[in-house]
Amino acid sequence: MEKLNRKENKLLNRVEIGFKWKHDGKATPSRKEVMDLVKTLEPGSNPDYIVIKDCSTRFGQPLTTGTAFIYGDEDSMKVEPDYIHKRHESLRSSSGKDEASAEEGGEQ
């Protein structure tokens, strides 16, 4: 994976990374695979605070490009719409899911 650009957005407490990944001889990468590689591009980042956006693969080419947002904390991630949180829910660590389940159970 190649980092095309990196921008620190201090107002939103996140790092924005544009990436390009050539995956010759392999299928289109899953969102989890992309998140794992983005984590290596930004050492020290928490995988629970990574959001993959604009991820697209070219037809007939083993090339995937996209943007990743790496947030500093959970409160900063609240700027993302609900559908983005739902899309990444299955990729988060189990501790975050357990807390969410406990909160939902307590409200009923």
VOTOR-486271 format. One record per residue (C-alpha): residue number from 1; residue in one letter; x, y negated, z. Coordinates in Angstrom, 3 decimals. Layout:
N
 seq type       px       py       pz
 NUM    a        X        Y        Z
...
# end
This chain:
108
 seq type       px       py       pz
   1    m    0.000    0.000    0.000
   2    e    1.262   -3.435   -0.897
   3    k    0.422   -6.627    0.983
   4    l   -0.498   -9.308   -1.558
   5    n   -1.041  -12.140    0.882
   6    r   -1.356  -12.797    4.593
   7    k   -3.104  -15.727    6.201
   8    e   -3.560  -16.498    9.880
   9    n   -6.982  -18.002   10.518
  10    k   -6.600  -19.431   14.012
  11    l  -10.081  -20.930   14.040
  12    l  -11.669  -17.463   13.737
  13    n   -8.854  -15.695   15.650
  14    r   -8.034  -13.306   12.827
  15    v   -5.406  -12.389   10.272
  16    e   -6.622  -12.059    6.678
  17    i   -4.679   -9.654    4.481
  18    g   -5.126   -9.098    0.753
  19    f   -3.913   -5.669   -0.323
  20    k   -3.338   -3.487   -3.374
  21    w   -3.010    0.295   -3.168
  22    k   -1.924    2.520   -6.057
  23    h   -3.105    6.057   -5.312
  24    d   -1.794    8.070   -8.271
  25    g   -3.111   11.623   -8.443
  26    k   -5.500   11.121   -5.524
  27    a   -9.189   10.368   -5.154
  28    t  -10.502    6.952   -4.190
  29    p   -9.438    6.356   -0.585
  30    s  -12.043    6.341    2.159
  31    r  -12.616    3.296    4.341
  32    k  -10.891    5.140    7.223
  33    e   -7.772    5.763    5.107
  34    v   -7.670    2.097    4.131
  35    m   -8.049    1.027    7.781
  36    d   -5.199    3.331    8.824
  37    l   -2.881    1.839    6.199
  38    v   -3.879   -1.729    7.033
  39    k   -2.958   -0.985   10.636
  40    t    0.584   -0.173    9.477
  41    l    0.805   -3.473    7.552
  42    e    0.083   -5.443   10.730
  43    p    1.944   -3.784   13.630
  44    g    0.305   -4.113   17.031
  45    s   -3.197   -4.492   15.638
  46    n   -6.109   -2.715   17.295
  47    p   -7.986   -0.477   14.809
  48    d  -11.268   -1.320   16.583
  49    y  -10.875   -4.934   15.442
  50    i  -10.154   -4.251   11.743
  51    v  -12.806   -4.998    9.112
  52    i  -12.359   -3.999    5.465
  53    k  -14.063   -6.247    2.924
  54    d  -14.223   -6.501   -0.863
  55    c  -12.672   -3.072   -1.334
  56    s  -12.935   -2.005   -4.972
  57    t  -11.360    0.606   -7.210
  58    r  -10.818   -0.017  -10.913
  59    f  -12.600    2.355  -13.277
  60    g  -10.103    4.741  -14.843
  61    q   -7.211    3.409  -12.774
  62    p   -5.771    4.652   -9.489
  63    l   -5.772    1.106   -8.066
  64    t   -7.777   -0.152   -5.105
  65    t   -7.736   -3.781   -4.000
  66    g   -9.426   -5.537   -1.132
  67    t   -9.280   -7.778    1.887
  68    a   -8.862   -6.793    5.513
  69    f   -9.644   -8.954    8.527
  70    i   -7.803   -8.133   11.738
  71    y   -9.432   -9.846   14.692
  72    g   -7.724  -10.674   17.966
  73    d  -10.589   -9.552   20.215
  74    e  -14.154   -8.270   20.220
  75    d  -15.728  -11.692   20.805
  76    s  -14.101  -13.029   17.638
  77    m  -15.727  -10.247   15.605
  78    k  -19.202  -11.638   16.348
  79    v  -18.920  -13.844   13.243
  80    e  -19.326  -10.725   11.086
  81    p  -22.900   -9.825   10.037
  82    d  -24.680   -6.852   11.629
  83    y  -24.441   -4.703    8.488
  84    i  -20.640   -4.960    8.610
  85    h  -20.614   -3.763   12.226
  86    k  -22.895   -0.835   11.313
  87    r  -20.705    0.048    8.324
  88    h  -17.594    0.265   10.524
  89    e  -19.322    1.829   13.552
  90    s  -18.366    5.413   12.708
  91    l  -14.713    4.369   12.285
  92    r  -14.338    2.811   15.732
  93    s  -12.843    4.604   18.728
  94    s  -15.177    6.789   20.783
  95    s  -14.933    4.530   23.858
  96    g  -16.679    1.677   22.037
  97    k  -19.483    3.975   20.880
  98    d  -19.982    5.349   24.398
  99    e  -20.343    1.839   25.831
 100    a  -22.860    0.896   23.135
 101    s  -24.870    4.061   23.781
 102    a  -24.912    3.373   27.516
 103    e  -26.130   -0.189   26.940
 104    e  -28.896    0.977   24.598
 105    g  -29.978    3.653   27.062
 106    g  -30.113    1.150   29.921
 107    e  -32.409   -1.225   28.022
 108    q  -35.140    1.312   27.326
# end
